[in-house]
Amino acid sequence: MTNAVAATFDLLGDRLTLTILRHAFVDHARRFTQWADRTGAPPAVLTARLAALVDAEVLERAPVPDRAERSEYRLTELGLATWEILVCVWSWQREWTGEWALLPEFAHTACGHRGPPVVMCRGCGRDVTAHDTEVELDRDVLWQLTSGRRRSVRPVPARGDARFDEIMEAIGDRWSAAVTGLALAGVRRFSEFRAALDMSPTTLTERLTRLVDAGILHRPEPGGRDYRLTPRGRALFGVFAFLLAWSERAHPGSPEAGLRIRHKECGAVLDPALRCRGCGAELGRRDVRFEPSSPRPALDSLH
């Protein structure tokens, strides 16, 4: 059976897929032509991504009201559950990339606070970062993350939109995602990465080098075998926490994924949620909205 985490990164670790979901939430895009106009993606590529999202039950096709001969794509409950992943991707891009000017502002409707939320443990209600967690690895299962289908990500042109290029270095394929996830788990040495993953030394070296070049990892000693997360890399914690949580929801009957995050303070497996930095309230999808950076009318909330 498919490893749930691997299947999640295969589906969501793709710049065009994230762009499709972003426009579904923020612009309420539902029709093929709307995504084609906003992304500039070739029709065949866009068709394939939409079909994959339908197959994964993230989108569903439905007749257009009053035009039964035409159909549109709507977010399912599983698709709506990706909103926290997208918020964490947005937060990372706003803080750590030059694309911040292309991104809308995130706002809590109730208190009006604008800016990134924080990750919290839903079990105990406390804020949580990578330093507050332990990642449990089943090395007998973890190799599945990099076995099976290996998809190369095709660049897709964007039209005045965030491209997700930099975050793709960390989540754009199973190998990079697995290496970044292991680094968040505290793995540091080349030999430890090699022991945990079904990856050739050449491929591992190439992925580690790319992550160093992207500013996600660094080598304390030039030429050494240790790799440490940079602040930019540690800031990916929320993205990975919500990807893991979503993978369990999307694949409830799949075998153990071999990777889980435990909150050290309360001892529970992390069930992540988002909290407003302004008022401290836990945020639901209907509690927030994205507002354009330019002085245009505010976009509707993530309904």
CORLIN-V395297 format. One record per backbone hydrogen bond with DSSP energy under -1.0 kcal/mol. NH is the residue of the N-H (numbers start at 1). CO is the residue of the C=O. Records with the same first field share a line. If there is no record, write none. Layout:
NH->CO + CO
This chain:
7->3
8->4
9->5
10->6
11->7
12->8
13->9
14->12
18->14
19->15
20->16
21->17
22->18
23->19
24->20
25->21
26->22
29->23
35->31
36->32
37->33
38->34
39->35
40->36
46->42
47->43
48->44
49->45
50->46
51->47
52->48
53->49
54->50
55->51
56->52
57->54
58->53
59->53
60->74
62->72
64->70
67->64
70->67
72->62
73->30
74->60
76->58
80->76
81->77
82->79
83->80
86->82
87->83
88->84
89->85
90->86
91->87
92->88
93->89
94->90
95->91
96->92
97->93
102->99
103->100
105->291
107->289
108->113
109->287
112->108
115->106
118->275
120->273
121->126
122->271
125->121
128->119
132->129
133->130
134->262
136->260
138->258
141->138
142->138
144->141
145->142
146->143
168->164
169->166
170->167
171->167
172->168
177->173
178->174
179->175
180->176
181->177
182->178
183->179
184->180
185->181
186->183
187->182
190->225
193->189
194->190
195->191
196->192
197->193
199->197
204->200
205->201
206->202
207->203
208->204
209->205
210->206
211->207
212->208
213->209
214->210
215->212
216->211
217->211
218->228
224->221
227->188
228->218
230->216
234->230
235->231
236->233
237->234
240->236
241->237
242->238
243->239
244->240
245->241
246->242
247->243
248->244
249->245
250->246
251->247
254->251
260->136
262->134
263->268
264->132
267->263
270->261
273->120
275->118
276->281
280->276
283->274
287->284
289->107
291->105
296->294
302->288
303->301
